[in-house]
Amino acid sequence: MIPSELRYHKEHEWVRQEGTTATIGISDFAQDALGDVVFVDLPKVDAVIARDQEIGEVESTKATSSIYSPVNGKIVKVNEELQDHPEYLNSDPYGQGWIAVVELSNPGDVEDLMTASQYEEFLSSQS
């Protein structure tokens, strides 16, 4: 399941751009690889972030994995529901499992990320 309206980062994060903001989360591939998510260390609101920077962590029954920012900008909102319901990353990674909303430094940067078909090819080349 790779939604076509999103853009994707090589570290398996997705971006849903809406004007000058972008919602980010982890892909279905990432949550599946992690297994049952038990804790999410969210980024801090007002933090200025850079593309490829580690902004948080996801802990699962299998491993701990870093969350990387796919864009440059400032965190304006985080999904507080993940504190009590980290399993949303497994059950709905593209909906309730969103991680943060970023005010983009340069909205055009999202175009540099992979399209759904490019991400699908990227995943195929990894196996």
CORURVEN-V774409 format. One record per residue. N is the residue number from 0. RES is the residue in one small letter. SS is DSSP state (h for helix, s for strand, l for the rest). PSI is psi in whole degrees, -180 to 180 (999 if undefined). D_CENTER is the distance of its C-alpha to the mean C-alpha in whole Angstrom. Layout:
{{N:RES:SS:PSI:D_CENTER} {N:RES:SS:PSI:D_CENTER}}
This chain:
{{0:m:l:107:15} {1:i:l:95:13} {2:p:l:131:13} {3:s:l:-21:15} {4:e:l:-6:14} {5:l:l:165:11} {6:r:s:156:10} {7:y:s:147:8} {8:h:l:153:8} {9:k:l:-19:11} {10:e:l:12:9} {11:h:l:29:7} {12:e:s:154:3} {13:w:s:160:5} {14:v:s:131:7} {15:r:s:105:9} {16:q:s:135:12} {17:e:s:92:15} {18:g:l:-119:18} {19:t:l:7:17} {20:t:s:160:14} {21:a:s:134:10} {22:t:s:137:8} {23:i:s:154:4} {24:g:s:-173:2} {25:i:s:151:4} {26:s:l:165:7} {27:d:h:-39:10} {28:f:h:-46:11} {29:a:h:-47:9} {30:q:h:-35:10} {31:d:h:-41:14} {32:a:h:-35:14} {33:l:h:-35:14} {34:g:l:-159:16} {35:d:l:115:17} {36:v:s:131:14} {37:v:s:-16:17} {38:f:s:143:15} {39:v:s:123:12} {40:d:s:103:13} {41:l:l:153:11} {42:p:l:167:11} {43:k:l:136:15} {44:v:l:140:16} {45:d:l:-2:17} {46:a:l:135:16} {47:v:s:127:16} {48:i:s:156:13} {49:a:l:149:14} {50:r:l:138:12} {51:d:l:0:11} {52:q:l:141:12} {53:e:s:128:11} {54:i:s:-3:10} {55:g:s:-173:10} {56:e:s:153:11} {57:v:s:127:11} {58:e:s:134:14} {59:s:s:179:16} {60:t:l:-17:19} {61:k:l:-39:19} {62:a:l:171:17} {63:t:s:133:15} {64:s:s:141:12} {65:s:s:150:10} {66:i:s:127:7} {67:y:s:145:7} {68:s:l:129:7} {69:p:l:-5:7} {70:v:l:167:10} {71:n:l:140:13} {72:g:s:-154:14} {73:k:s:133:15} {74:i:s:123:13} {75:v:s:-15:15} {76:k:s:145:13} {77:v:s:157:12} {78:n:l:87:12} {79:e:l:-26:15} {80:e:h:-24:15} {81:l:h:-19:13} {82:q:h:-43:16} {83:d:h:-20:18} {84:h:l:63:16} {85:p:l:-21:14} {86:e:l:-14:15} {87:y:h:-29:13} {88:l:h:-33:10} {89:n:h:-46:13} {90:s:h:-28:15} {91:d:l:65:12} {92:p:l:-24:9} {93:y:l:1:9} {94:g:l:-102:11} {95:q:l:-19:12} {96:g:l:14:9} {97:w:l:154:7} {98:i:l:-49:6} {99:a:s:160:8} {100:v:s:133:10} {101:v:s:133:11} {102:e:s:115:15} {103:l:s:136:15} {104:s:l:-42:17} {105:n:l:99:18} {106:p:h:-26:17} {107:g:h:-18:18} {108:d:h:-27:15} {109:v:h:-31:13} {110:e:h:-21:16} {111:d:h:-14:15} {112:l:l:165:12} {113:m:s:142:13} {114:t:l:172:14} {115:a:h:-44:14} {116:s:h:-37:17} {117:q:h:-39:17} {118:y:h:-41:14} {119:e:h:-44:16} {120:e:h:-42:19} {121:f:h:-45:16} {122:l:h:-41:16} {123:s:h:-36:20} {124:s:h:-15:21} {125:q:h:-19:19} {126:s:l:999:21}}
